[in-house]
Amino acid sequence: MNKKTVRDIDLKGKKVLVRCDFNVPYDENRVITDNRRIVAALPTINYLLENNCKVILCSHLGRPKGEVKPEFSLDIVAKELSRLLGKEVILAKDVVGPDAVAKAEALGEGEVMLLENVRFEAGEEQNDEELSKKLASLAEVYVNDAFGTAHRAHSSTTGVASFLPAVSGFLIEKELNFMGDAIANPVRPFMAILGGKKVSDKIGVIDSLLEKVDTLLIGGAMAYTFFKAMGYNVGDSICEEDKLDLAREIMDKAKAKGVKLMLPVDTRIGKEFSADTESKVVKCDEMPDGWEGFDIGPETIAAYVEELKNAKTIIWNGPLGVFEFEQFAVGTNEIAKALADIDAVKVVGGGDSAAAIEKAGLADKFTHISTGGGASLEFLEGKKLPGIEALQDK
């Protein structure tokens, strides 16, 4: 972490613009169903308040695509944040319009305001320079604490950093320290579990991890592309026909590097993609036509758990089955439970795997659960994240 943080700059009494990741899930009644991302921003916000800053928060929510859409308003976030901070969070009616400007000007020390959804501005996702300047004009210092959007070069994540002193908040610092350490200086044996739908989504990650890990365990729908590449019948399972050569290359590379590549030996299959479909367990090379693979089977779970018990560093990205459906969540849940008891550095790379661990109530048993799905994937690939690159070096 060679980037300046809020500790490395004089903030006392200053007006500070903070990019947070308040992109939280909510139900049809606009009730937030998981406030983890809001809670994750509290240490930085509280630190700024302790330093008598005038705090201006900004974030996106959903994909309004540059239009003002009330269902994507941050009013629900302002309410939840007020409750968590125990003080009123003032909500601006716009992003850089007259209401935001007036409220930012009137903001006193120790007060907090939240701009409306930055993606209501068409220029946000284009990293529009005018919008970046207007955002910067609201404050004296810029703090990025939105790891979940650090892989995007938008006005509120990178553009604004050209016009203000720019540093990271505690959440980004924590993400880079945990994720970076696990990859750069792993205690061995170092193992990675990769799930999810497509090999193509994870090519860069697999490639990068094969240079570093001792064991790579594959689950999720991407396993069926490997099976097809091995000549197995995969029925109606998700399979990337155009990636079969790539799957063979990955298997060859693992062999050449001396990396143990583990694929499922059995799989739980279903007749159709639904929660209550008929299901059964078969060996991976005995998939019948007309069926689809939805989870790893019990033999695979046992083999993976046995292997993972030896690990000292574990990175996990992507669920091992269709965990939204109870009967196909067994693999993901059993691996999560087993990991909870293993004494190792355990880092979970955001997204669905993080959601599954939260759902199972096991979050406190892991060293670190990333708040950014896409960002943590790109970080695991070794890519530079624009939102981090834009910050001042120490």
Residue pairs with C-beta under 8 A, 6 or more apart in sequence:
1 168
1 173
1 176
1 177
1 180
2 393
2 394
3 167
3 168
3 172
3 173
3 176
3 388
3 391
3 392
3 393
3 394
4 167
4 168
4 391
4 392
4 393
4 394
5 167
5 168
5 169
5 170
5 173
6 44
6 47
6 48
6 143
6 167
6 168
6 169
6 170
8 167
8 394
9 141
9 165
9 167
11 48
11 51
11 53
11 141
12 51
12 52
12 53
13 51
13 52
13 53
13 54
13 109
14 53
14 54
14 139
14 140
14 141
15 53
15 54
15 56
15 104
15 107
15 138
15 139
15 140
15 141
16 48
16 53
16 54
16 55
16 56
16 139
16 140
16 141
16 142
16 143
17 56
17 58
17 135
17 136
17 138
17 139
17 141
17 142
17 143
17 160
17 164
18 41
18 44
18 45
18 48
18 55
18 56
18 57
18 58
18 142
18 143
18 144
18 145
18 169
19 58
19 59
19 142
19 143
19 144
19 145
19 146
19 149
19 156
19 157
19 160
19 387
20 37
20 41
20 57
20 58
20 59
20 145
20 146
21 37
21 40
21 41
21 59
21 145
21 146
21 147
21 148
21 149
21 371
21 372
22 37
22 38
22 41
22 57
22 59
22 60
22 61
22 74
22 77
22 81
23 37
23 59
23 60
23 61
23 62
23 148
23 149
24 32
24 33
24 34
24 35
24 36
24 37
24 38
24 61
24 76
24 77
25 32
25 33
25 34
26 32
26 33
26 76
27 33
30 71
30 76
31 76
32 38
32 76
32 77
32 80
34 355
34 358
35 80
35 84
36 358
36 371
37 148
37 371
38 77
38 80
38 81
38 84
39 84
40 171
40 371
41 57
41 145
41 169
41 171
42 84
42 85
43 169
43 170
43 171
44 143
44 145
44 169
44 170
44 171
45 55
45 57
45 85
45 112
46 85
47 170
48 55
48 143
49 55
49 85
49 110
49 112
52 109
52 110
53 109
53 110
54 107
54 108
54 109
54 110
54 111
55 107
55 111
55 112
55 113
56 104
56 107
56 113
56 114
56 115
56 138
56 139
57 81
57 89
57 112
57 113
57 114
57 115
58 95
58 114
58 115
58 118
58 135
58 156
59 74
59 77
59 114
59 117
59 118
59 146
60 117
60 118
60 119
60 124
60 149
60 156
61 72
61 73
61 74
61 77
61 117
61 119
62 71
62 72
62 117
62 119
63 72
63 119
64 72
64 117
64 119
64 120
65 119
66 119
66 120
66 121
66 122
66 123
66 124
66 125
67 120
67 122
68 116
68 120
69 120
72 117
72 119
72 120
73 116
73 117
74 91
74 114
74 115
74 116
74 117
75 91
77 114
78 89
78 90
78 91
78 114
81 89
81 112
81 114
82 88
82 89
85 112
87 112
88 112
89 112
89 113
89 114
90 103
90 107
90 111
90 112
90 113
90 114
91 113
91 114
91 116
92 99
92 100
92 103
92 104
92 113
92 114
92 115
92 116
93 99
93 100
93 116
94 100
94 115
94 116
94 120
95 115
95 116
95 117
95 118
95 120
95 121
95 124
95 135
96 115
96 121
96 131
96 134
96 135
96 138
100 115
100 116
100 138
101 138
103 113
104 113
104 138
104 139
107 113
115 138
118 124
118 135
118 154
118 155
118 156
119 125
121 128
121 131
121 155
122 128
123 130
123 131
123 155
124 131
124 154
124 155
124 156
125 152
125 154
126 155
127 153
127 154
127 155
127 158
127 159
128 155
128 159
129 159
131 155
131 159
132 155
132 156
132 159
132 160
132 162
132 163
133 163
135 155
135 156
135 159
135 160
136 142
136 160
136 162
136 163
136 164
137 163
139 164
140 164
140 165
141 164
141 165
141 166
141 167
142 160
142 161
142 164
142 165
142 166
142 167
143 166
143 167
143 168
143 169
144 150
144 157
144 161
144 166
144 167
144 168
144 169
144 172
144 387
144 388
144 390
144 391
145 168
145 169
145 170
145 171
145 172
146 157
146 171
146 172
146 387
147 171
147 172
147 175
147 370
147 371
147 372
147 375
147 376
147 387
148 350
148 371
148 372
148 373
148 374
148 375
149 157
149 372
149 375
149 387
150 157
150 172
150 372
150 375
150 385
150 386
150 387
150 388
151 372
151 374
151 375
151 378
151 379
151 383
151 385
151 386
151 387
152 386
152 387
153 159
153 386
153 387
157 386
157 387
157 390
158 386
158 387
158 389
158 390
160 166
161 390
161 391
162 390
165 392
166 390
166 391
166 392
167 391
167 392
168 176
168 388
168 391
171 371
172 388
174 368
175 368
175 370
175 371
175 372
175 375
175 376
175 379
176 379
176 388
178 347
178 367
178 368
178 370
179 347
179 349
179 368
179 370
179 376
179 379
179 380
180 379
181 345
182 313
182 315
182 345
182 347
182 367
182 368
183 212
183 315
183 380
186 212
186 312
186 313
186 345
187 312
187 313
187 344
187 345
188 214
188 312
188 313
189 214
189 215
189 310
189 311
189 312
189 313
190 212
190 213
190 214
190 215
190 311
190 312
190 313
190 314
191 213
191 214
191 215
191 216
191 217
191 307
191 308
191 311
191 313
191 314
191 315
192 209
192 213
192 215
192 216
192 217
192 314
192 315
192 316
192 317
193 217
193 219
193 304
193 308
193 314
193 315
193 316
193 317
193 318
193 320
193 335
194 202
194 205
194 206
194 209
194 216
194 217
194 218
194 219
194 220
194 222
194 317
194 318
195 218
195 219
195 220
195 222
195 316
195 317
195 318
195 319
195 320
195 321
195 332
195 352
195 353
196 202
196 220
196 221
196 222
196 317
196 318
196 319
196 352
197 220
197 221
197 222
197 238
198 221
198 222
198 225
198 238
198 240
198 243
199 206
199 222
199 225
199 226
199 240
199 243
199 246
199 247
199 250
200 240
200 243
200 246
201 222
201 377
202 222
202 317
202 318
202 377
203 246
204 377
204 378
204 381
204 382
204 383
205 317
205 377
205 380
205 381
206 216
206 250
207 250
207 253
207 381
208 380
208 381
208 382
209 216
209 315
209 380
210 216
210 250
210 253
210 254
210 257
210 259
211 257
213 259
214 259
214 260
215 259
215 260
215 261
215 262
215 307
215 311
216 254
216 259
216 260
216 261
216 262
217 262
217 304
217 307
217 308
218 226
218 261
218 262
218 263
218 264
219 264
219 296
219 300
219 304
219 318
219 319
219 320
219 321
219 331
219 332
219 335
220 318
220 319
220 320
220 321
221 237
221 238
221 293
222 240
222 318
223 263
223 264
223 267
223 284
223 293
223 296
224 234
224 237
224 238
224 239
224 293
225 239
225 240
225 243
225 244
225 247
226 247
226 250
226 251
226 263
227 234
227 239
227 263
227 284
227 285
227 287
228 234
228 239
228 241
228 244
228 247
229 244
229 245
229 247
229 248
229 251
230 285
232 284
232 285
232 287
233 285
233 287
233 288
233 289
234 287
234 293
235 269
235 287
235 288
235 289
235 290
235 291
235 292
235 293
236 289
236 290
236 291
236 292
237 269
237 287
237 292
237 293
238 292
250 261
251 261
253 259
254 260
254 261
255 261
260 307
262 303
262 304
262 307
263 284
264 284
264 296
264 297
264 300
265 283
265 284
265 297
265 299
265 300
265 303
266 281
266 282
266 283
266 284
266 296
266 297
266 298
266 299
266 300
267 281
267 282
267 284
267 287
267 293
267 294
267 295
267 296
267 297
267 300
268 279
268 280
268 281
268 293
268 294
268 295
268 296
268 297
268 321
268 327
268 328
268 330
268 331
269 279
269 280
269 281
269 282
269 287
269 288
269 291
269 292
269 293
269 294
270 277
270 278
270 279
270 291
270 292
270 294
270 327
270 328
271 277
271 278
271 279
271 290
271 291
271 292
272 292
273 292
273 294
273 322
274 325
275 324
275 325
275 326
275 327
276 327
279 294
279 327
279 328
281 297
281 298
282 288
282 291
282 297
287 293
294 321
294 322
294 325
294 328
295 320
295 321
295 322
295 327
295 328
295 329
295 330
295 331
295 332
296 304
296 320
296 321
296 331
297 331
300 331
301 330
301 331
301 334
301 335
304 335
304 338
305 334
305 335
305 338
308 314
308 335
308 338
308 339
308 342
309 338
309 342
311 342
311 344
312 344
312 345
313 344
313 345
313 347
314 339
314 342
314 344
314 345
314 346
314 347
315 347
315 348
315 349
315 380
316 335
316 339
316 346
316 347
316 348
316 349
316 353
317 348
317 349
317 350
317 351
317 353
317 376
317 377
317 380
318 349
318 351
318 352
318 353
319 332
319 352
319 353
319 356
320 331
320 332
320 335
321 328
321 329
321 330
321 331
321 332
322 328
322 329
323 329
323 332
323 333
323 352
323 356
323 359
329 356
332 353
332 356
333 356
333 360
336 356
336 357
336 360
336 362
337 360
337 362
339 346
339 362
339 365
339 366
340 362
340 365
340 366
341 365
345 367
346 365
346 366
346 367
346 368
347 366
347 367
347 368
347 369
347 370
348 354
348 357
348 366
348 368
348 369
348 370
349 370
349 373
349 376
349 377
349 380
350 369
350 370
350 371
350 372
350 373
350 374
350 375
350 376
350 377
351 373
351 374
351 376
351 377
352 373
354 369
354 370
354 371
354 373
357 363
357 366
357 369
358 369
363 369
370 376
375 385
375 387
378 385
379 385
